[in-house]
C-alpha cells in the first residue's frame, strides 16, 4: 500500500487562513477530497493521512467528517489543546474515532520557541501516550534542540517530525540543521516525514539537485525504516505542484532496494499511524 502521509483539506477562509497570503494565491481556494483523489490515483497512491491546518476542535471534526465519507483517507492527525485542564476527557471522547490517529500543534509559529517543554504541554503529551495517539512535530530548525528534549522525556511516545524540520534550503544552510537532525534521530521513537521541501526552496526557481544534500542527511540519520513520504498538498502547489514535488522523491528513492522502497512509500506510514 502506497501512502501519502501528509496533506490537508480546507474550505478557504481568508480570516482564519490568514497564513495563506497573497504570495500563496495558488492555494487561496477550497481543497477537498474530490480534488485530491485523482492526483493520488495518477501516482498510484492508495491512501493518505489528512493533517490539521487550523488549531480548533472544529478542524478536527471537519477532517473526521471527510474521513468517514472517503475510504482513501486512512488516518487523521487532528488538533487538541494539549494544555487544557480537561485533556483526558477530550482524548477519551476522541478515542471513539478509529481513523483519528494522532494530533499536532503549530509549534513553528509560536513566539515561545520552547512551548513544547512547558509543564502543561508535556502533560498533554503524556496523556497522548496513555491513549496511544501519535504526535506530529511541526517546527523550524531552531526548535530541534527543544524537540530532542521532548522526545527524550517520552521514550514510549511515537513522534514524527513534519517536513524534515523545514531546513533553510533557499539559503542553502545545512550544517546546524544536519547536526540537530542527527541528534534527534538517535531516539528510536522518532520518525520523519520527507515532505514540505519545495516550499522551503526558491519557489519558482528550484532544481532537483537543491534537495539532494538534505535528503542524504535524513536518509542517513533515520534510515529507511523511520522515514515516510508526504506531499504537503495543496501547500506544495505554491512551489511547483504535486507532480514536480513527487518526482524529486521518486528519483531519489529509485536507488533503494525493493523492501526499502516499499517501506518508505507505505509500510512505515501504515506502521506509525496503525492504519
QUIWOFEN-V157285 format. One record per pair of residues at least 4 apart in sequence whose ideal C-beta (glycine too) atoms are under 8 Angstrom apart, sorted by the first residue. I is the first residue (numbers start at 1). GAP is how many residues later the second one is. D is the distance in whole Angstrom. If there is no record, write none. Layout:
[[I/GAP/D] [I/GAP/D]]
This chain:
[[1/45/5] [1/46/7] [1/265/5] [1/266/8] [1/269/6] [1/274/8] [2/41/8] [2/42/6] [2/43/5] [2/44/5] [2/45/8] [2/263/5] [2/264/5] [3/42/7] [3/43/7] [3/44/5] [3/45/7] [3/46/7] [3/71/7] [3/225/7] [3/226/7] [3/262/7] [3/263/5] [3/266/4] [3/267/6] [3/272/7] [4/36/6] [4/41/5] [4/43/8] [4/44/4] [4/45/7] [4/225/7] [4/226/6] [4/227/5] [4/229/7] [5/43/8] [5/44/5] [5/188/6] [5/190/7] [5/223/4] [5/224/6] [5/225/4] [5/264/4] [5/267/8] [5/268/8] [6/43/6] [6/45/6] [6/156/7] [6/157/8] [6/187/5] [6/189/5] [6/190/7] [6/224/3] [6/225/7] [6/226/6] [7/29/6] [7/41/5] [7/42/7] [7/43/6] [7/44/7] [7/223/7] [7/224/5] [7/225/7] [7/226/4] [7/227/7] [8/23/7] [8/42/7] [8/43/6] [8/44/8] [8/45/4] [8/224/8] [8/225/7] [8/226/7] [8/227/7] [9/22/6] [9/23/6] [9/24/6] [9/27/8] [9/41/6] [9/44/8] [9/53/8] [9/54/7] [9/57/6] [10/7/7] [10/20/7] [10/21/6] [10/43/6] [10/44/7] [11/19/5] [11/21/7] [12/5/6] [12/8/7] [12/15/8] [12/16/6] [12/17/5] [12/18/5] [12/19/8] [13/4/5] [14/4/7] [14/6/8] [14/14/7] [16/38/6] [17/36/8] [17/37/7] [19/90/8] [20/4/5] [20/7/6] [20/8/6] [23/215/8] [24/4/7] [24/211/8] [24/214/5] [26/211/5] [26/212/5] [27/4/7] [27/207/5] [27/208/6] [27/210/5] [27/211/6] [30/5/8] [31/4/5] [31/5/7] [31/202/8] [31/203/4] [32/4/8] [32/34/7] [33/4/6] [33/33/5] [33/36/8] [33/37/5] [33/39/8] [33/40/7] [35/4/8] [35/199/8] [36/4/6] [36/12/7] [36/197/6] [37/4/6] [37/33/8] [37/35/6] [38/4/6] [39/4/7] [39/194/7] [39/203/5] [40/5/4] [40/6/8] [40/7/8] [40/8/6] [40/32/6] [41/4/8] [43/199/8] [43/203/6] [46/26/7] [46/220/7] [47/24/8] [47/25/5] [47/26/7] [47/27/4] [47/228/7] [48/24/6] [48/25/6] [48/26/7] [49/24/8] [49/25/6] [49/26/4] [49/27/7] [49/28/6] [49/52/8] [49/181/8] [49/220/7] [49/224/6] [50/13/5] [50/16/7] [50/17/7] [50/23/5] [50/25/7] [50/26/5] [50/27/7] [51/25/8] [51/26/4] [51/53/6] [51/85/7] [51/111/8] [52/7/5] [52/8/7] [52/11/7] [52/25/6] [52/26/5] [52/27/4] [52/51/8] [52/52/6] [53/6/7] [54/4/8] [54/5/4] [54/25/7] [55/4/7] [55/24/5] [55/50/7] [55/51/6] [56/4/7] [56/23/6] [57/4/6] [57/22/8] [57/23/7] [58/4/6] [59/4/7] [59/19/7] [59/20/6] [60/4/6] [60/16/7] [60/18/3] [60/19/6] [60/20/7] [60/34/7] [60/40/7] [61/4/6] [62/4/7] [63/4/6] [63/10/8] [63/13/5] [63/15/6] [64/4/6] [64/12/6] [64/14/7] [64/33/6] [64/35/7] [64/36/6] [65/4/7] [66/4/6] [66/7/6] [67/6/4] [67/8/8] [67/9/5] [67/32/5] [68/31/8] [73/26/7] [74/25/7] [74/199/7] [74/201/5] [75/24/6] [75/25/8] [75/26/4] [75/27/8] [75/198/4] [75/200/6] [76/21/7] [76/23/5] [76/24/5] [76/25/6] [77/24/7] [77/25/5] [77/26/6] [77/27/5] [77/57/7] [77/59/5] [78/16/7] [78/22/6] [78/24/8] [78/25/6] [78/26/8] [79/24/6] [79/25/6] [79/26/7] [80/4/7] [80/7/7] [80/10/5] [80/11/7] [80/14/7] [80/23/5] [80/44/8] [81/6/7] [81/9/8] [81/43/8] [82/5/6] [82/21/7] [82/23/6] [82/38/7] [82/39/5] [82/41/8] [82/42/3] [82/43/7] [82/45/8] [82/46/8] [83/4/8] [83/35/7] [83/37/4] [83/38/6] [83/40/8] [83/41/6] [84/6/6] [84/40/7] [86/4/6] [87/4/6] [87/36/7] [87/37/5] [87/40/5] [88/4/6] [88/39/6] [89/4/7] [90/4/6] [91/4/6] [91/36/6] [91/37/7] [91/39/8] [91/40/5] [91/42/7] [92/39/8] [94/6/5] [94/37/8] [94/39/8] [95/5/8] [95/36/6] [100/33/8] [101/32/7] [101/33/6] [101/172/4] [101/173/6] [101/174/8] [102/26/7] [102/31/5] [102/32/3] [102/33/6] [102/34/6] [102/56/8] [102/171/7] [103/25/7] [103/30/6] [103/31/8] [103/32/6] [103/33/7] [104/31/7] [104/32/4] [104/33/8] [104/34/6] [104/58/7] [105/10/8] [105/11/8] [105/16/8] [105/33/7] [106/4/7] [106/32/6] [107/8/6] [107/9/6] [107/30/7] [107/31/6] [107/32/5] [107/36/6] [108/30/5] [108/31/5] [108/32/5] [108/35/7] [108/58/7] [110/5/5] [112/6/8] [113/29/6] [113/30/6] [113/33/7] [114/4/7] [114/29/8] [114/32/5] [115/6/6] [116/5/6] [116/6/8] [116/9/8] [116/21/8] [116/27/8] [116/30/6] [116/31/7] [116/34/5] [117/4/7] [117/5/7] [117/29/6] [117/32/6] [117/33/6] [118/4/7] [119/4/6] [120/4/7] [121/4/7] [122/4/6] [122/28/7] [122/31/7] [123/4/7] [124/4/7] [125/4/7] [125/10/6] [125/25/7] [125/28/8] [125/29/6] [125/32/6] [126/4/7] [126/28/7] [127/4/6] [128/5/4] [128/6/8] [128/7/6] [128/29/6] [129/4/8] [129/25/6] [129/27/6] [129/28/4] [132/142/8] [134/24/5] [134/25/7] [134/26/7] [134/138/6] [134/139/6] [135/22/6] [135/23/7] [135/24/5] [135/25/8] [136/23/8] [136/24/6] [136/26/5] [136/57/8] [137/10/5] [137/13/8] [137/14/8] [137/22/6] [137/23/7] [137/24/5] [137/25/6] [137/28/8] [138/24/5] [138/25/7] [139/4/4] [139/5/7] [139/7/8] [139/8/6] [139/22/7] [139/23/8] [139/26/6] [139/27/7] [140/25/7] [140/26/5] [141/24/6] [141/25/7] [141/26/6] [141/27/7] [141/35/7] [141/36/4] [141/39/7] [143/4/6] [143/22/8] [144/4/6] [144/21/6] [144/33/7] [144/36/4] [144/37/7] [144/39/8] [144/40/6] [145/4/7] [145/35/6] [146/4/6] [147/4/6] [147/12/8] [147/14/7] [147/18/8] [147/37/6] [148/4/6] [148/32/7] [148/35/6] [148/36/5] [148/39/7] [149/4/7] [150/4/7] [150/9/8] [151/4/8] [151/6/7] [151/8/5] [151/33/6] [151/36/5] [151/38/6] [151/39/5] [152/35/6] [154/5/8] [154/35/7] [155/32/7] [155/34/6] [156/33/7] [157/32/6] [158/31/6] [158/33/7] [158/114/6] [159/28/8] [159/30/6] [159/31/5] [159/32/7] [160/30/7] [160/31/4] [160/32/6] [160/33/6] [160/68/8] [160/112/6] [161/4/5] [161/23/7] [161/29/7] [161/30/7] [161/31/5] [161/32/7] [162/31/5] [162/33/7] [162/34/7] [162/68/8] [163/30/6] [163/32/5] [163/33/3] [163/34/7] [163/37/7] [163/67/8] [163/69/7] [164/17/7] [164/28/6] [164/29/7] [164/30/6] [164/31/7] [164/32/7] [164/33/7] [164/50/6] [164/54/5] [165/12/7] [165/15/8] [165/16/7] [165/27/8] [166/30/6] [166/34/5] [167/6/7] [167/7/6] [167/10/4] [167/33/6] [167/47/6] [168/4/8] [168/5/4] [168/9/7] [168/32/7] [169/28/6] [169/31/4] [169/32/4] [169/37/8] [169/41/6] [169/42/7] [169/45/6] [170/30/6] [170/31/5] [170/32/5] [172/38/8] [173/4/7] [174/4/5] [174/39/6] [174/40/7] [174/43/7] [175/4/7] [176/4/6] [177/4/6] [177/40/8] [178/4/6] [178/39/5] [179/4/7] [180/4/6] [181/4/6] [181/11/8] [181/36/6] [181/37/6] [181/40/5] [182/4/7] [182/35/8] [182/38/8] [182/39/5] [184/6/6] [185/5/7] [185/7/7] [185/33/8] [185/36/4] [185/37/5] [185/41/8] [188/38/8] [190/32/8] [190/36/7] [191/31/7] [191/35/4] [191/36/7] [191/37/7] [191/77/7] [191/81/6] [192/26/6] [192/29/8] [192/30/5] [192/34/6] [192/35/5] [192/36/8] [193/34/8] [193/35/6] [193/36/8] [193/37/4] [194/21/7] [194/24/6] [194/33/6] [194/34/7] [194/35/6] [194/36/7] [194/55/6] [194/70/8] [195/34/7] [195/35/3] [195/36/6] [195/37/5] [196/4/7] [196/34/7] [196/36/4] [196/39/7] [196/40/8] [197/4/7] [197/14/5] [197/17/7] [197/48/8] [197/51/7] [198/5/7] [198/8/6] [198/38/6] [198/41/4] [198/42/5] [198/46/7] [198/47/5] [198/50/8] [199/4/7] [199/33/7] [199/36/6] [199/37/7] [199/39/6] [199/40/5] [201/5/4] [201/9/5] [201/10/7] [201/38/7] [202/4/5] [202/8/8] [203/35/6] [203/36/4] [203/37/8] [204/35/8] [206/4/5] [206/5/8] [206/33/7] [206/34/7] [208/4/7] [208/39/7] [208/40/5] [208/43/7] [211/4/6] [211/37/5] [211/41/8] [212/4/6] [212/40/7] [213/4/7] [214/4/7] [215/4/6] [215/34/8] [215/37/5] [216/4/6] [217/4/6] [218/4/6] [218/9/6] [219/4/7] [219/5/7] [219/8/7] [222/4/4] [222/5/5] [223/4/7] [224/32/6] [224/36/4] [224/39/5] [224/40/5] [224/44/8] [225/38/6] [225/43/7] [226/42/7] [227/37/6] [227/41/6] [228/36/7] [228/40/5] [228/41/4] [228/44/7] [229/17/8] [229/20/6] [229/35/6] [229/36/6] [229/40/8] [231/5/6] [231/11/6] [231/14/6] [231/15/7] [232/4/5] [232/13/8] [233/4/7] [233/9/6] [236/4/7] [236/5/6] [236/6/6] [236/9/5] [237/4/5] [237/5/7] [239/6/8] [240/4/4] [240/5/6] [241/4/7] [242/4/6] [243/4/7] [244/4/7] [245/4/8] [246/4/6] [247/4/6] [248/4/6] [249/4/6] [250/4/6] [253/7/8] [253/8/6] [253/11/6] [253/12/7] [254/7/8] [256/4/4] [256/5/4] [256/8/7] [257/4/7] [258/4/6] [259/4/6] [260/4/6] [261/4/6] [262/4/6] [262/5/6] [263/4/4] [263/5/5] [264/4/6] [266/4/6] [267/4/6] [268/4/6] [269/4/6] [269/6/7] [270/4/8] [270/5/4]]
